[in-house]
Amino acid sequence: MYTELKPSRVETLCDGIFAIAMTLLVVSFNDLARWPAIMNEAQVRKEILDLLPDFAYYVQSFIILGAFWVEHHHQFQYIKHVDLTLLFINIFAFMFVALIPFSTMVVGDYGHTRIAAMLFEINLLISGALFCVHWIYAAKKPGIANERLDSKTVNFYIRKNLVVPIISAIAIGISIINPQVGSSMYFVVPIIIFLQRDK
């Protein structure tokens, strides 16, 4: 028989998964393992410059993971109970969060291809969509949210949760024509979230 979990248990799992995913983003610099043992300064400079696309995707993914984590933490301030449905929505969301280091590595190495760019963008689309579903379910299901939650707050976090899925959908469309431009769309995410900081 299912025993209701305390919200703090889900938050602890969330913290662990995000910490691991954000750390594993460094795997996107996998070319380092293939560097020659001996190089002169010009060769090292060239190798570092060749890593700039990987670094750009690393920064993008790190910021997006950070934004997901912050919003998830803020939303749990309004959640007093976690039922089985909410638990599994979070587990599925965490499953796709854990994939982000992999899709970041693929797009970092093969960002000029549509399949690599769209893998990355679909990964973020599903992750963001599941966090949006998590919030809507928690806000609308009786007994999940606490008494401090009002309709203004509900709509505020729905709008914030929709940022990454909407940007992802746009990026997927652009990537059909130009994969590198499509994936670069995520640099606007922190700007939009910053502009939405007030309810």
DOKOL-817325 format. One record per residue (C-alpha): residue in one letter; x, y, z; residue number from 1. Coordinates in nm, 4 decimals, m for minus. Example, Ala and Ser with C-alpha at 12.3 -4.5 7.8 and 13.67 -1.06 7.14 Angstrom:
2
A:1.2300:m0.4500:0.7800:1
S:1.3670:m0.1060:0.7140:2
//
This chain:
199
M:0.0000:0.0000:0.0000:1
Y:0.1329:0.3443:m0.0939:2
T:0.2301:0.5670:0.1966:3
E:0.2204:0.9383:0.1239:4
L:0.5686:1.0910:0.0969:5
K:0.6727:1.4097:0.2679:6
P:0.7562:1.6858:0.0158:7
S:1.1049:1.7062:0.1673:8
R:1.1827:1.3556:0.0379:9
V:1.1064:1.4581:m0.3218:10
E:1.3093:1.7753:m0.2762:11
T:1.6055:1.5731:m0.1481:12
L:1.5862:1.3429:m0.4516:13
C:1.5575:1.6498:m0.6746:14
D:1.8667:1.8116:m0.5210:15
G:2.0713:1.4957:m0.5715:16
I:1.9684:1.4438:m0.9331:17
F:2.0261:1.8049:m1.0301:18
A:2.3642:1.8118:m0.8560:19
I:2.4761:1.4980:m1.0413:20
A:2.3362:1.6151:m1.3773:21
M:2.5030:1.9560:m1.3470:22
T:2.8347:1.7929:m1.2555:23
L:2.8138:1.5400:m1.5405:24
L:2.7839:1.8244:m1.7925:25
V:3.1637:1.8377:m1.7792:26
V:3.1548:1.5079:m1.9712:27
S:3.0714:1.7216:m2.2768:28
F:3.4430:1.8090:m2.2832:29
N:3.5239:1.4508:m2.3805:30
D:3.7737:1.5683:m2.6437:31
L:4.0168:1.6425:m2.3606:32
A:4.0824:1.2694:m2.3267:33
R:4.2047:1.2611:m2.6873:34
W:4.4533:1.5486:m2.6620:35
P:4.8130:1.4557:m2.7472:36
A:5.0385:1.4152:m2.4439:37
I:5.2866:1.6738:m2.5740:38
M:5.1811:1.9983:m2.7446:39
N:5.3276:2.3435:m2.7899:40
E:5.1423:2.6617:m2.6931:41
A:4.9881:2.7139:m3.0380:42
Q:4.8534:2.3589:m3.0432:43
V:4.7049:2.3939:m2.6937:44
R:4.5423:2.7226:m2.7960:45
K:4.3879:2.5553:m3.1028:46
E:4.2567:2.2636:m2.8941:47
I:4.0993:2.5045:m2.6436:48
L:3.9371:2.7082:m2.9228:49
D:3.7991:2.3858:m3.0699:50
L:3.6221:2.3261:m2.7357:51
L:3.4278:2.6535:m2.7543:52
P:3.1102:2.4892:m2.8979:53
D:3.1184:2.2347:m2.6137:54
F:3.1651:2.5162:m2.3639:55
A:2.8705:2.7114:m2.5098:56
Y:2.6398:2.4097:m2.4742:57
Y:2.7780:2.3445:m2.1247:58
V:2.6891:2.7007:m2.0169:59
Q:2.3445:2.6746:m2.1788:60
S:2.2611:2.3445:m2.0140:61
F:2.3994:2.4471:m1.6756:62
I:2.1859:2.7626:m1.6724:63
I:1.8732:2.5719:m1.7794:64
L:1.9283:2.3025:m1.5161:65
G:1.9804:2.5756:m1.2591:66
A:1.6559:2.7446:m1.3676:67
F:1.4653:2.4136:m1.3475:68
W:1.6026:2.3497:m0.9975:69
V:1.5241:2.7007:m0.8688:70
E:1.1656:2.6921:m0.9998:71
H:1.1089:2.3408:m0.8636:72
H:1.2358:2.4554:m0.5221:73
H:1.0150:2.7659:m0.5226:74
Q:0.7078:2.5660:m0.6206:75
F:0.7596:2.3126:m0.3421:76
Q:0.7148:2.5942:m0.0921:77
Y:0.3447:2.5685:m0.1794:78
I:0.3194:2.1881:m0.1747:79
K:0.2209:2.0220:0.1533:80
H:0.1481:1.6670:0.0324:81
V:0.2860:1.4403:m0.2411:82
D:0.0498:1.1751:m0.3748:83
L:0.1430:0.8859:m0.6045:84
T:0.0623:1.0761:m0.9257:85
L:0.2715:1.3782:m0.8297:86
L:0.5544:1.1488:m0.7244:87
F:0.5661:0.9752:m1.0627:88
I:0.5368:1.3035:m1.2558:89
N:0.8504:1.4136:m1.0711:90
I:1.0281:1.0817:m1.1308:91
F:0.9635:1.1018:m1.5062:92
A:1.0811:1.4649:m1.5073:93
F:1.4000:1.3659:m1.3234:94
M:1.4567:1.0851:m1.5745:95
F:1.4774:1.3390:m1.8570:96
V:1.6837:1.5788:m1.6457:97
A:1.9376:1.2986:m1.5988:98
L:1.9584:1.2682:m1.9814:99
I:2.0577:1.6319:m2.0312:100
P:2.4346:1.5700:m1.9890:101
F:2.4129:1.3048:m2.2622:102
S:2.2160:1.5207:m2.5078:103
T:2.4496:1.8129:m2.4293:104
M:2.7529:1.5986:m2.5149:105
V:2.5930:1.4843:m2.8426:106
V:2.4953:1.8345:m2.9546:107
G:2.8360:1.9681:m2.8484:108
D:3.0099:1.7209:m3.0788:109
Y:2.7568:1.7079:m3.3641:110
G:2.5619:2.0337:m3.3321:111
H:2.5841:2.0893:m3.7061:112
T:2.3447:1.7944:m3.7605:113
R:1.9678:1.8127:m3.7246:114
I:1.9405:1.4878:m3.5311:115
A:2.1864:1.5998:m3.2606:116
A:2.0284:1.9442:m3.2222:117
M:1.6764:1.8026:m3.2099:118
L:1.7760:1.5346:m2.9574:119
F:1.8961:1.8118:m2.7256:120
E:1.5898:2.0279:m2.7879:121
I:1.3396:1.7429:m2.7456:122
N:1.5132:1.6452:m2.4207:123
L:1.4648:1.9980:m2.2856:124
L:1.1113:2.0203:m2.4255:125
I:1.0008:1.7047:m2.2419:126
S:1.1810:1.8039:m1.9213:127
G:1.0221:2.1480:m1.9194:128
A:0.6784:2.0137:m2.0118:129
L:0.6857:1.7605:m1.7268:130
F:0.7776:2.0293:m1.4749:131
C:0.4844:2.2322:m1.6069:132
V:0.2523:1.9306:m1.5667:133
H:0.3920:1.8836:m1.2150:134
W:0.2985:2.2383:m1.1183:135
I:m0.0472:2.2372:m1.2778:136
Y:m0.1313:1.9053:m1.1121:137
A:m0.0050:2.0205:m0.7722:138
A:m0.1926:2.3493:m0.7977:139
K:m0.5241:2.2054:m0.9198:140
K:m0.5474:1.8758:m0.7270:141
P:m0.7300:1.9301:m0.3949:142
G:m0.5184:1.8646:m0.0865:143
I:m0.1771:1.8939:m0.2540:144
A:m0.1064:2.2667:m0.2238:145
N:m0.1155:2.4667:0.0970:146
E:m0.3480:2.7544:0.1787:147
R:m0.0975:3.0230:0.0750:148
L:m0.1324:2.9356:m0.2942:149
D:m0.3531:3.1794:m0.4853:150
S:m0.4515:3.1991:m0.8520:151
K:m0.1984:3.4754:m0.9222:152
T:0.0865:3.2544:m0.8012:153
V:m0.0461:2.9554:m0.9955:154
N:m0.0529:3.1515:m1.3215:155
F:0.2860:3.3095:m1.2511:156
Y:0.4587:2.9710:m1.2239:157
I:0.2682:2.8285:m1.5201:158
R:0.4102:3.1105:m1.7332:159
K:0.7616:3.0466:m1.5994:160
N:0.7304:2.6716:m1.6556:161
L:0.6262:2.7276:m2.0169:162
V:0.9407:2.9235:m2.1089:163
V:1.1671:2.6245:m2.1829:164
P:0.9005:2.4164:m2.3650:165
I:0.8052:2.7121:m2.5875:166
I:1.1698:2.7983:m2.6629:167
S:1.2314:2.4279:m2.7327:168
A:0.9421:2.4087:m2.9785:169
I:1.0741:2.7173:m3.1604:170
A:1.4286:2.5743:m3.1560:171
I:1.3106:2.2442:m3.3050:172
G:1.1416:2.4311:m3.5900:173
I:1.4530:2.6400:m3.6586:174
S:1.6799:2.3340:m3.6356:175
I:1.5047:2.1766:m3.9327:176
I:1.6655:2.4558:m4.1378:177
N:1.9722:2.5491:m3.9292:178
P:2.0576:2.3239:m3.6309:179
Q:2.3233:2.5513:m3.4803:180
V:2.0943:2.8542:m3.4776:181
G:1.8102:2.6466:m3.3325:182
S:2.0118:2.5202:m3.0367:183
S:2.1467:2.8676:m2.9626:184
M:1.7910:2.9846:m2.8856:185
Y:1.8340:2.8713:m2.5244:186
F:2.0581:3.1669:m2.4463:187
V:1.7397:3.3783:m2.4237:188
V:1.5949:3.1572:m2.1468:189
P:1.7683:3.3304:m1.8514:190
I:1.6734:3.6711:m1.9937:191
I:1.3049:3.5770:m2.0178:192
I:1.3048:3.4201:m1.6708:193
F:1.4737:3.7305:m1.5278:194
L:1.2102:3.9544:m1.6867:195
Q:0.9404:3.7328:m1.5309:196
R:1.0862:3.7539:m1.1794:197
D:0.7965:3.9558:m1.0382:198
K:0.4445:3.8187:m0.9974:199
//
